[in-house]
Amino acid sequence: MMAAPQLKFLESDFIDAVLSAAEQLQINGVKEHQQRALIELLKGHDVFVNLPTGYGKSLIFHGAPLCKDFLNAKKGIHTPRSLAIVVSPVVALIEDQIQQLNRVEVHALHLYGVRDNLWDNKIKDIKDGKYSIIFASPEVLTSTDVKELLASSEVRDSICGIFVDECHCISKWYVKLCNVFILLVLFLYFVFSN
């Protein structure tokens, strides 16, 4: 199979995408590091961001799918909603971010480790492109069900990035999470090599 041609954008297109995402997220003023991280991500580069607490790192993963959708629309490409996968081990922060995103009509979902009676509906909604952001713990992302979901063509092709939030937890919870993060790296290889 032939890879899709890479679309060409001007630097001003990337800046417009970032400003559009910030407006949709109701954020006044984008900081230079936020903008640079999003632009590099939109250009297809891997990005590592290490900024202090309260700096606004979440704008990067909240804004990534919105930026990608903005650029697709600019080129007249009608695709399912772009999807950011956010790996976070802190449930309280996930729930707070989902409430914040829902207030600005950005659809987000927290995938829990336990299959509940709504699991099949959640999976269908994810495949149908209902969500822009999925939050999950490393353990959930490496479960068989979720690996299969994210590797499915409907979902894999809409993923604009996988983001690890609260990276400092890797060292604090090293013994418990080290193997899970190793599995997460293998998972990323699995999803994007198929």
Secondary structure, 3 states (H helix, E strand, C coil): CCCCCCCCCCHHHHHHHHHHHHHHCCCCCCCHHHHHHHHHHHCCCCCCCCCCCCCCCHHHHHHHHHHHHHHHHHCCCCCCCCEEEEECCCHHHHHHHHHHHHHCCCCEEEECCCCCCCHHHHHHHHHCCCCCEEEECHHHHCCHHHHHHHHCHHHHCCEEEEEECCCHHHHHCHHHHHHHHHHHHHHHHHHHHC
